[in-house]
Amino acid sequence: MPHIAAMYNSQRTLEEADQAFTDRDAVFTKLAPLFIQYGLQYGVFMLHSHCFLAAEEVMVADGNVCSPSTEGVAFPGSWLANGDPFEFRRDAVPAPPTELLTAFAKAIGPKNADILGLVYTGDMEPGKVLLERTEGRNNITEVVDPDIGVGNLQTGWLPGAGEDGIIKMACHLFCDRRITRNGSSHKDTKTHRRYGSN
């Protein structure tokens, strides 16, 4: 799948994507009720790569490890705003319905179409905090203490219904700020963080 590898490798650095995503409050206000309408099965994330992919590789999550692969069956687990797959998983999950993709693209607007994507969140446990660390070309997630996510860039969000029916962002994905273009995306292999809370 050379086109997927080329697309993946062409993503902004995390810092660039964070700087380009300037209207997040307005976007989240539109996305929260949309995601609730679809049963909190999907969230939004900021597009960026974890490592450099060879022409036939795609990023595939197998349990708590996501790594480049050319073998085995893989199913999309996250998508660009236009519906093209971004990263994959070993287990099949529902693809976002066409109506959701259309509404998502409208909500984020053309300015954010190459910054934001959809991710399947139907199997995420609320209140969990995950630490994602990069070891070589592998990204490994593990449940950690809730205060670990502080100090890193937020890269993913899932709305939830709070007390008294107030919508809030329930899950956040954090990623290390230190980025390099030398074939890997993160200099520090110990502090790539993923964070979720009620």
Secondary structure, DSSP 8 states (H G I E B T S, - for coil): -HHHHHHHHTS--HHHHHHH---HHHHHHHHHHHHHHTTT-EEEEE---SB---TT-EEEEETTEEEEESSS--EEEEEETTS-EEEEESS------HHHHHHHHHHHTGGGTTTEEEEE-TT--TT--EEEEEETTEEEEEE--GGGGTTSEEEEEEEEE-GGG-EEEEEEEEE-S----SSBS-S-SS--EEEE--
